[in-house]
Amino acid sequence: MTHYQLPITIMAISLIVHIANEDPVVCEVDEMPKPTDQVLLISNPRRLDGKDLSYLAEDVTTIILPWHRIHYVEILPSAELEEVIGFVRE
């Protein structure tokens, strides 16, 4: 009997990060930060309207933010969850 292992796809978690003295940043993380983390590693940072951040170089896709610069973080619902909620609301 042969066992096949299905590929595991890790869904990124979408966040809105509120940085001190900056506009909020929409981004993704691979996993939720742990209480012991000193920094937040985010991917695909962009403004709320989807435009590039003016203070980053053109090809930057990942940045490291120290927690002392972050006011708070909003966790966005996944697209799958949003579809279910939208269906129930209609």
C-alpha positions in Angstrom: 0.0 0.0 0.0 1.4 3.4 -1.0 0.7 6.5 1.0 0.6 9.8 -0.8 1.1 13.0 1.0 -1.0 15.9 -0.2 0.9 19.2 -0.7 0.2 21.6 2.2 -0.6 25.2 1.1 0.0 27.8 3.8 -2.4 30.7 3.5 -1.0 34.0 4.3 -2.8 36.0 7.0 -3.8 39.6 5.9 -3.2 42.4 8.3 -3.5 46.1 8.6 -0.6 47.4 10.6 -0.8 50.8 12.3 2.7 52.3 12.5 3.5 55.3 14.6 3.4 58.6 12.6 2.7 56.7 9.3 -0.4 55.7 7.3 -1.7 52.2 8.0 0.0 49.4 5.9 -1.9 46.4 4.5 0.3 43.3 4.3 0.5 39.5 4.8 2.2 37.3 7.3 2.8 33.6 7.2 1.9 33.0 10.8 0.6 35.1 13.7 3.3 36.7 15.8 4.2 35.2 19.1 4.1 37.2 22.4 7.9 36.8 22.6 8.6 38.3 19.1 10.6 41.5 19.0 9.7 42.3 15.4 7.0 41.8 12.9 8.0 40.3 9.5 5.5 41.4 6.8 5.3 40.7 3.1 3.8 42.7 0.3 3.4 46.0 2.2 1.2 48.5 0.6 -1.1 51.4 1.4 -4.8 50.9 2.1 -5.6 51.9 -1.5 -3.2 49.3 -2.8 -0.4 51.7 -3.9 3.3 51.3 -3.1 4.7 52.8 0.1 6.7 55.9 -0.8 9.4 55.3 1.8 10.4 51.8 0.4 12.6 51.0 -2.5 10.8 49.8 -5.6 11.5 46.1 -5.4 11.0 45.6 -1.7 8.6 42.8 -0.9 9.3 42.1 2.8 10.1 44.4 5.7 10.9 43.9 9.4 9.1 46.3 11.8 10.1 46.6 15.5 7.1 46.3 17.8 7.8 49.6 19.5 6.9 51.4 16.2 3.5 49.6 16.0 0.4 50.9 17.7 -1.9 48.0 16.9 -2.6 45.3 14.2 -5.9 44.5 12.6 -6.5 40.9 11.4 -8.5 40.9 8.2 -10.9 38.0 7.5 -9.9 35.5 4.9 -11.6 35.6 1.5 -13.3 32.2 2.2 -14.7 33.5 5.5 -15.8 36.7 3.9 -17.7 34.7 1.2 -19.6 32.8 3.9 -20.4 35.9 5.9 -21.5 37.7 2.8 -23.8 34.8 1.8 -25.4 34.8 5.3 -26.0 38.5 5.3 -27.8 38.5 1.9 
